[in-house]
Amino acid sequence: MDDNLRKIEQFKHILNNALNMHFDKEILLKISRKLDKTILDYYKKGKASERKKDDEVKKS
């Protein structure tokens, strides 16, 4: 499994547990922001690899 996918699953699990335990809103917000950043990194990495594949096809 991709490292970012594993991180996304971990952050989702942590956020869910924090919600169930009624953590402070600021802590929930920090966890949520880290989850959002990890998701963005995952998609940016995917888009970059797609562009690389497209460039390789065009060169052929």
PDB file of N, CA, C and O in Angstrom:
ATOM      1  N   MET A   1       0.849  -1.182   0.000  1.00  0.00           N
ATOM      2  CA  MET A   1       0.000   0.000   0.000  1.00  0.00           C
ATOM      3  C   MET A   1       0.892   1.242   0.000  1.00  0.00           C
ATOM      4  O   MET A   1       1.929   1.274   0.663  1.00  0.00           O
ATOM      5  N   ASP A   2       0.488   2.236  -0.731  1.00  0.00           N
ATOM      6  CA  ASP A   2       1.203   3.500  -0.810  1.00  0.00           C
ATOM      7  C   ASP A   2       1.329   4.106   0.590  1.00  0.00           C
ATOM      8  O   ASP A   2       0.413   4.012   1.407  1.00  0.00           O
ATOM      9  N   ASP A   3       2.482   4.731   0.850  1.00  0.00           N
ATOM     10  CA  ASP A   3       2.734   5.321   2.167  1.00  0.00           C
ATOM     11  C   ASP A   3       1.705   6.397   2.510  1.00  0.00           C
ATOM     12  O   ASP A   3       1.233   6.467   3.645  1.00  0.00           O
ATOM     13  N   ASN A   4       1.355   7.238   1.528  1.00  0.00           N
ATOM     14  CA  ASN A   4       0.358   8.280   1.793  1.00  0.00           C
ATOM     15  C   ASN A   4      -1.019   7.687   2.063  1.00  0.00           C
ATOM     16  O   ASN A   4      -1.764   8.209   2.892  1.00  0.00           O
ATOM     17  N   LEU A   5      -1.366   6.605   1.375  1.00  0.00           N
ATOM     18  CA  LEU A   5      -2.657   5.956   1.648  1.00  0.00           C
ATOM     19  C   LEU A   5      -2.704   5.419   3.074  1.00  0.00           C
ATOM     20  O   LEU A   5      -3.726   5.515   3.753  1.00  0.00           O
ATOM     21  N   ARG A   6      -1.595   4.859   3.510  1.00  0.00           N
ATOM     22  CA  ARG A   6      -1.523   4.339   4.883  1.00  0.00           C
ATOM     23  C   ARG A   6      -1.668   5.487   5.884  1.00  0.00           C
ATOM     24  O   ARG A   6      -2.361   5.354   6.892  1.00  0.00           O
ATOM     25  N   LYS A   7      -1.008   6.616   5.596  1.00  0.00           N
ATOM     26  CA  LYS A   7      -1.120   7.784   6.478  1.00  0.00           C
ATOM     27  C   LYS A   7      -2.551   8.314   6.512  1.00  0.00           C
ATOM     28  O   LYS A   7      -3.054   8.694   7.569  1.00  0.00           O
ATOM     29  N   ILE A   8      -3.203   8.336   5.348  1.00  0.00           N
ATOM     30  CA  ILE A   8      -4.592   8.803   5.290  1.00  0.00           C
ATOM     31  C   ILE A   8      -5.476   7.930   6.165  1.00  0.00           C
ATOM     32  O   ILE A   8      -6.286   8.441   6.938  1.00  0.00           O
ATOM     33  N   GLU A   9      -5.324   6.624   6.049  1.00  0.00           N
ATOM     34  CA  GLU A   9      -6.124   5.706   6.871  1.00  0.00           C
ATOM     35  C   GLU A   9      -5.843   5.913   8.358  1.00  0.00           C
ATOM     36  O   GLU A   9      -6.767   5.882   9.171  1.00  0.00           O
ATOM     37  N   GLN A  10      -4.586   6.123   8.718  1.00  0.00           N
ATOM     38  CA  GLN A  10      -4.237   6.349  10.119  1.00  0.00           C
ATOM     39  C   GLN A  10      -4.862   7.641  10.649  1.00  0.00           C
ATOM     40  O   GLN A  10      -5.434   7.660  11.739  1.00  0.00           O
ATOM     41  N   PHE A  11      -4.747   8.718   9.868  1.00  0.00           N
ATOM     42  CA  PHE A  11      -5.329   9.989  10.300  1.00  0.00           C
ATOM     43  C   PHE A  11      -6.845   9.900  10.415  1.00  0.00           C
ATOM     44  O   PHE A  11      -7.428  10.476  11.333  1.00  0.00           O
ATOM     45  N   LYS A  12      -7.491   9.186   9.497  1.00  0.00           N
ATOM     46  CA  LYS A  12      -8.945   9.011   9.585  1.00  0.00           C
ATOM     47  C   LYS A  12      -9.310   8.274  10.868  1.00  0.00           C
ATOM     48  O   LYS A  12     -10.271   8.636  11.548  1.00  0.00           O
ATOM     49  N   HIS A  13      -8.544   7.244  11.193  1.00  0.00           N
ATOM     50  CA  HIS A  13      -8.796   6.466  12.407  1.00  0.00           C
ATOM     51  C   HIS A  13      -8.575   7.337  13.656  1.00  0.00           C
ATOM     52  O   HIS A  13      -9.380   7.316  14.588  1.00  0.00           O
ATOM     53  N   ILE A  14      -7.487   8.090  13.659  1.00  0.00           N
ATOM     54  CA  ILE A  14      -7.189   8.967  14.795  1.00  0.00           C
ATOM     55  C   ILE A  14      -8.278  10.024  14.961  1.00  0.00           C
ATOM     56  O   ILE A  14      -8.739  10.280  16.073  1.00  0.00           O
ATOM     57  N   LEU A  15      -8.688  10.636  13.848  1.00  0.00           N
ATOM     58  CA  LEU A  15      -9.727  11.666  13.910  1.00  0.00           C
ATOM     59  C   LEU A  15     -11.045  11.087  14.416  1.00  0.00           C
ATOM     60  O   LEU A  15     -11.724  11.709  15.232  1.00  0.00           O
ATOM     61  N   ASN A  16     -11.402   9.916  13.942  1.00  0.00           N
ATOM     62  CA  ASN A  16     -12.635   9.269  14.386  1.00  0.00           C
ATOM     63  C   ASN A  16     -12.586   8.976  15.888  1.00  0.00           C
ATOM     64  O   ASN A  16     -13.558   9.219  16.603  1.00  0.00           O
ATOM     65  N   ASN A  17     -11.461   8.459  16.359  1.00  0.00           N
ATOM     66  CA  ASN A  17     -11.322   8.186  17.792  1.00  0.00           C
ATOM     67  C   ASN A  17     -11.395   9.476  18.611  1.00  0.00           C
ATOM     68  O   ASN A  17     -12.026   9.513  19.667  1.00  0.00           O
ATOM     69  N   ALA A  18     -10.749  10.528  18.117  1.00  0.00           N
ATOM     70  CA  ALA A  18     -10.767  11.809  18.830  1.00  0.00           C
ATOM     71  C   ALA A  18     -12.188  12.371  18.902  1.00  0.00           C
ATOM     72  O   ALA A  18     -12.590  12.926  19.924  1.00  0.00           O
ATOM     73  N   LEU A  19     -12.938  12.224  17.818  1.00  0.00           N
ATOM     74  CA  LEU A  19     -14.337  12.673  17.829  1.00  0.00           C
ATOM     75  C   LEU A  19     -15.157  11.889  18.846  1.00  0.00           C
ATOM     76  O   LEU A  19     -15.944  12.465  19.598  1.00  0.00           O
ATOM     77  N   ASN A  20     -14.969  10.580  18.863  1.00  0.00           N
ATOM     78  CA  ASN A  20     -15.719   9.729  19.792  1.00  0.00           C
ATOM     79  C   ASN A  20     -15.363  10.009  21.247  1.00  0.00           C
ATOM     80  O   ASN A  20     -16.182   9.802  22.143  1.00  0.00           O
ATOM     81  N   MET A  21     -14.135  10.481  21.480  1.00  0.00           N
ATOM     82  CA  MET A  21     -13.693  10.773  22.842  1.00  0.00           C
ATOM     83  C   MET A  21     -13.945  12.235  23.226  1.00  0.00           C
ATOM     84  O   MET A  21     -13.535  12.678  24.300  1.00  0.00           O
ATOM     85  N   HIS A  22     -14.623  12.983  22.342  1.00  0.00           N
ATOM     86  CA  HIS A  22     -14.995  14.379  22.600  1.00  0.00           C
ATOM     87  C   HIS A  22     -13.780  15.259  22.900  1.00  0.00           C
ATOM     88  O   HIS A  22     -13.781  16.029  23.861  1.00  0.00           O
ATOM     89  N   PHE A  23     -12.740  15.134  22.062  1.00  0.00           N
ATOM     90  CA  PHE A  23     -11.558  15.976  22.205  1.00  0.00           C
ATOM     91  C   PHE A  23     -11.924  17.434  21.933  1.00  0.00           C
ATOM     92  O   PHE A  23     -12.956  17.735  21.332  1.00  0.00           O
ATOM     93  N   ASP A  24     -11.055  18.320  22.390  1.00  0.00           N
ATOM     94  CA  ASP A  24     -11.215  19.751  22.168  1.00  0.00           C
ATOM     95  C   ASP A  24     -11.254  20.052  20.665  1.00  0.00           C
ATOM     96  O   ASP A  24     -10.592  19.385  19.870  1.00  0.00           O
ATOM     97  N   LYS A  25     -12.032  21.057  20.294  1.00  0.00           N
ATOM     98  CA  LYS A  25     -12.196  21.405  18.876  1.00  0.00           C
ATOM     99  C   LYS A  25     -10.876  21.773  18.213  1.00  0.00           C
ATOM    100  O   LYS A  25     -10.674  21.472  17.037  1.00  0.00           O
ATOM    101  N   GLU A  26      -9.980  22.415  18.945  1.00  0.00           N
ATOM    102  CA  GLU A  26      -8.682  22.803  18.372  1.00  0.00           C
ATOM    103  C   GLU A  26      -7.850  21.573  18.011  1.00  0.00           C
ATOM    104  O   GLU A  26      -7.178  21.560  16.979  1.00  0.00           O
ATOM    105  N   ILE A  27      -7.891  20.564  18.837  1.00  0.00           N
ATOM    106  CA  ILE A  27      -7.158  19.329  18.552  1.00  0.00           C
ATOM    107  C   ILE A  27      -7.761  18.636  17.339  1.00  0.00           C
ATOM    108  O   ILE A  27      -7.036  18.150  16.471  1.00  0.00           O
ATOM    109  N   LEU A  28      -9.086  18.592  17.280  1.00  0.00           N
ATOM    110  CA  LEU A  28      -9.757  17.991  16.121  1.00  0.00           C
ATOM    111  C   LEU A  28      -9.390  18.735  14.840  1.00  0.00           C
ATOM    112  O   LEU A  28      -9.180  18.122  13.794  1.00  0.00           O
ATOM    113  N   LEU A  29      -9.316  20.053  14.934  1.00  0.00           N
ATOM    114  CA  LEU A  29      -8.969  20.861  13.770  1.00  0.00           C
ATOM    115  C   LEU A  29      -7.543  20.569  13.304  1.00  0.00           C
ATOM    116  O   LEU A  29      -7.295  20.475  12.102  1.00  0.00           O
ATOM    117  N   LYS A  30      -6.611  20.425  14.232  1.00  0.00           N
ATOM    118  CA  LYS A  30      -5.222  20.106  13.876  1.00  0.00           C
ATOM    119  C   LYS A  30      -5.135  18.752  13.180  1.00  0.00           C
ATOM    120  O   LYS A  30      -4.442  18.609  12.174  1.00  0.00           O
ATOM    121  N   ILE A  31      -5.833  17.770  13.713  1.00  0.00           N
ATOM    122  CA  ILE A  31      -5.828  16.439  13.104  1.00  0.00           C
ATOM    123  C   ILE A  31      -6.446  16.503  11.712  1.00  0.00           C
ATOM    124  O   ILE A  31      -5.930  15.908  10.766  1.00  0.00           O
ATOM    125  N   SER A  32      -7.544  17.224  11.595  1.00  0.00           N
ATOM    126  CA  SER A  32      -8.230  17.356  10.314  1.00  0.00           C
ATOM    127  C   SER A  32      -7.342  18.038   9.276  1.00  0.00           C
ATOM    128  O   SER A  32      -7.323  17.631   8.114  1.00  0.00           O
ATOM    129  N   ARG A  33      -6.616  19.058   9.682  1.00  0.00           N
ATOM    130  CA  ARG A  33      -5.709  19.753   8.755  1.00  0.00           C
ATOM    131  C   ARG A  33      -4.591  18.835   8.282  1.00  0.00           C
ATOM    132  O   ARG A  33      -4.221  18.859   7.109  1.00  0.00           O
ATOM    133  N   LYS A  34      -4.055  18.029   9.184  1.00  0.00           N
ATOM    134  CA  LYS A  34      -3.010  17.083   8.782  1.00  0.00           C
ATOM    135  C   LYS A  34      -3.565  16.046   7.810  1.00  0.00           C
ATOM    136  O   LYS A  34      -2.894  15.662   6.852  1.00  0.00           O
ATOM    137  N   LEU A  35      -4.780  15.601   8.057  1.00  0.00           N
ATOM    138  CA  LEU A  35      -5.433  14.664   7.142  1.00  0.00           C
ATOM    139  C   LEU A  35      -5.613  15.313   5.772  1.00  0.00           C
ATOM    140  O   LEU A  35      -5.319  14.696   4.749  1.00  0.00           O
ATOM    141  N   ASP A  36      -6.092  16.549   5.750  1.00  0.00           N
ATOM    142  CA  ASP A  36      -6.278  17.267   4.485  1.00  0.00           C
ATOM    143  C   ASP A  36      -4.963  17.403   3.724  1.00  0.00           C
ATOM    144  O   ASP A  36      -4.925  17.192   2.512  1.00  0.00           O
ATOM    145  N   LYS A  37      -3.889  17.754   4.425  1.00  0.00           N
ATOM    146  CA  LYS A  37      -2.584  17.917   3.784  1.00  0.00           C
ATOM    147  C   LYS A  37      -2.105  16.592   3.198  1.00  0.00           C
ATOM    148  O   LYS A  37      -1.563  16.562   2.093  1.00  0.00           O
ATOM    149  N   THR A  38      -2.300  15.517   3.920  1.00  0.00           N
ATOM    150  CA  THR A  38      -1.881  14.203   3.439  1.00  0.00           C
ATOM    151  C   THR A  38      -2.673  13.799   2.201  1.00  0.00           C
ATOM    152  O   THR A  38      -2.115  13.223   1.268  1.00  0.00           O
ATOM    153  N   ILE A  39      -3.966  14.096   2.189  1.00  0.00           N
ATOM    154  CA  ILE A  39      -4.799  13.788   1.021  1.00  0.00           C
ATOM    155  C   ILE A  39      -4.324  14.600  -0.185  1.00  0.00           C
ATOM    156  O   ILE A  39      -4.215  14.064  -1.288  1.00  0.00           O
ATOM    157  N   LEU A  40      -4.044  15.884   0.020  1.00  0.00           N
ATOM    158  CA  LEU A  40      -3.545  16.717  -1.078  1.00  0.00           C
ATOM    159  C   LEU A  40      -2.216  16.193  -1.612  1.00  0.00           C
ATOM    160  O   LEU A  40      -2.010  16.138  -2.824  1.00  0.00           O
ATOM    161  N   ASP A  41      -1.317  15.809  -0.713  1.00  0.00           N
ATOM    162  CA  ASP A  41      -0.031  15.251  -1.137  1.00  0.00           C
ATOM    163  C   ASP A  41      -0.230  13.986  -1.958  1.00  0.00           C
ATOM    164  O   ASP A  41       0.463  13.765  -2.951  1.00  0.00           O
ATOM    165  N   TYR A  42      -1.170  13.167  -1.542  1.00  0.00           N
ATOM    166  CA  TYR A  42      -1.463  11.928  -2.261  1.00  0.00           C
ATOM    167  C   TYR A  42      -1.918  12.224  -3.691  1.00  0.00           C
ATOM    168  O   TYR A  42      -1.444  11.605  -4.644  1.00  0.00           O
ATOM    169  N   TYR A  43      -2.838  13.171  -3.829  1.00  0.00           N
ATOM    170  CA  TYR A  43      -3.349  13.494  -5.162  1.00  0.00           C
ATOM    171  C   TYR A  43      -2.309  14.210  -6.015  1.00  0.00           C
ATOM    172  O   TYR A  43      -2.246  13.987  -7.225  1.00  0.00           O
ATOM    173  N   LYS A  44      -1.493  15.065  -5.404  1.00  0.00           N
ATOM    174  CA  LYS A  44      -0.423  15.726  -6.157  1.00  0.00           C
ATOM    175  C   LYS A  44       0.571  14.696  -6.682  1.00  0.00           C
ATOM    176  O   LYS A  44       1.029  14.786  -7.821  1.00  0.00           O
ATOM    177  N   LYS A  45       0.893  13.733  -5.855  1.00  0.00           N
ATOM    178  CA  LYS A  45       1.816  12.680  -6.270  1.00  0.00           C
ATOM    179  C   LYS A  45       1.208  11.880  -7.419  1.00  0.00           C
ATOM    180  O   LYS A  45       1.912  11.525  -8.364  1.00  0.00           O
ATOM    181  N   GLY A  46      -0.071  11.598  -7.347  1.00  0.00           N
ATOM    182  CA  GLY A  46      -0.760  10.864  -8.404  1.00  0.00           C
ATOM    183  C   GLY A  46      -0.791  11.644  -9.699  1.00  0.00           C
ATOM    184  O   GLY A  46      -0.573  11.078 -10.770  1.00  0.00           O
ATOM    185  N   LYS A  47      -1.061  12.939  -9.618  1.00  0.00           N
ATOM    186  CA  LYS A  47      -1.095  13.782 -10.817  1.00  0.00           C
ATOM    187  C   LYS A  47       0.291  13.871 -11.442  1.00  0.00           C
ATOM    188  O   LYS A  47       0.423  13.861 -12.666  1.00  0.00           O
ATOM    189  N   ALA A  48       1.326  13.957 -10.608  1.00  0.00           N
ATOM    190  CA  ALA A  48       2.690  14.042 -11.124  1.00  0.00           C
ATOM    191  C   ALA A  48       3.067  12.765 -11.864  1.00  0.00           C
ATOM    192  O   ALA A  48       3.701  12.822 -12.918  1.00  0.00           O
ATOM    193  N   SER A  49       2.684  11.621 -11.323  1.00  0.00           N
ATOM    194  CA  SER A  49       3.014  10.359 -11.985  1.00  0.00           C
ATOM    195  C   SER A  49       2.219  10.203 -13.277  1.00  0.00           C
ATOM    196  O   SER A  49       2.715   9.619 -14.240  1.00  0.00           O
ATOM    197  N   GLU A  50       0.980  10.723 -13.311  1.00  0.00           N
ATOM    198  CA  GLU A  50       0.188  10.681 -14.546  1.00  0.00           C
ATOM    199  C   GLU A  50       0.835  11.536 -15.625  1.00  0.00           C
ATOM    200  O   GLU A  50       0.890  11.131 -16.787  1.00  0.00           O
ATOM    201  N   ARG A  51       1.328  12.719 -15.251  1.00  0.00           N
ATOM    202  CA  ARG A  51       1.986  13.596 -16.220  1.00  0.00           C
ATOM    203  C   ARG A  51       3.246  12.942 -16.757  1.00  0.00           C
ATOM    204  O   ARG A  51       3.555  13.047 -17.944  1.00  0.00           O
ATOM    205  N   LYS A  52       3.971  12.268 -15.877  1.00  0.00           N
ATOM    206  CA  LYS A  52       5.198  11.589 -16.291  1.00  0.00           C
ATOM    207  C   LYS A  52       4.869  10.496 -17.307  1.00  0.00           C
ATOM    208  O   LYS A  52       5.566  10.353 -18.312  1.00  0.00           O
ATOM    209  N   LYS A  53       3.816   9.730 -17.050  1.00  0.00           N
ATOM    210  CA  LYS A  53       3.402   8.682 -17.983  1.00  0.00           C
ATOM    211  C   LYS A  53       2.973   9.281 -19.312  1.00  0.00           C
ATOM    212  O   LYS A  53       3.307   8.745 -20.369  1.00  0.00           O
ATOM    213  N   ASP A  54       2.231  10.396 -19.269  1.00  0.00           N
ATOM    214  CA  ASP A  54       1.792  11.064 -20.497  1.00  0.00           C
ATOM    215  C   ASP A  54       2.989  11.544 -21.311  1.00  0.00           C
ATOM    216  O   ASP A  54       2.999  11.419 -22.536  1.00  0.00           O
ATOM    217  N   ASP A  55       4.004  12.097 -20.633  1.00  0.00           N
ATOM    218  CA  ASP A  55       5.199  12.570 -21.327  1.00  0.00           C
ATOM    219  C   ASP A  55       5.944  11.413 -21.983  1.00  0.00           C
ATOM    220  O   ASP A  55       6.470  11.556 -23.087  1.00  0.00           O
ATOM    221  N   GLU A  56       5.991  10.264 -21.302  1.00  0.00           N
ATOM    222  CA  GLU A  56       6.670   9.097 -21.861  1.00  0.00           C
ATOM    223  C   GLU A  56       5.945   8.591 -23.101  1.00  0.00           C
ATOM    224  O   GLU A  56       6.582   8.175 -24.069  1.00  0.00           O
ATOM    225  N   VAL A  57       4.624   8.625 -23.075  1.00  0.00           N
ATOM    226  CA  VAL A  57       3.831   8.176 -24.222  1.00  0.00           C
ATOM    227  C   VAL A  57       4.046   9.120 -25.405  1.00  0.00           C
ATOM    228  O   VAL A  57       4.169   8.671 -26.545  1.00  0.00           O
ATOM    229  N   LYS A  58       4.091  10.413 -25.139  1.00  0.00           N
ATOM    230  CA  LYS A  58       4.282  11.399 -26.206  1.00  0.00           C
ATOM    231  C   LYS A  58       5.653  11.253 -26.859  1.00  0.00           C
ATOM    232  O   LYS A  58       5.797  11.490 -28.058  1.00  0.00           O
ATOM    233  N   LYS A  59       6.660  10.864 -26.077  1.00  0.00           N
ATOM    234  CA  LYS A  59       8.013  10.693 -26.610  1.00  0.00           C
ATOM    235  C   LYS A  59       8.115   9.466 -27.501  1.00  0.00           C
ATOM    236  O   LYS A  59       8.987   9.395 -28.367  1.00  0.00           O
ATOM    237  N   SER A  60       7.236   8.507 -27.297  1.00  0.00           N
ATOM    238  CA  SER A  60       7.293   7.251 -28.063  1.00  0.00           C
ATOM    239  C   SER A  60       6.864   7.425 -29.485  1.00  0.00           C
ATOM    240  O   SER A  60       6.859   6.460 -30.250  1.00  0.00           O
TER     241      SER A  60
END
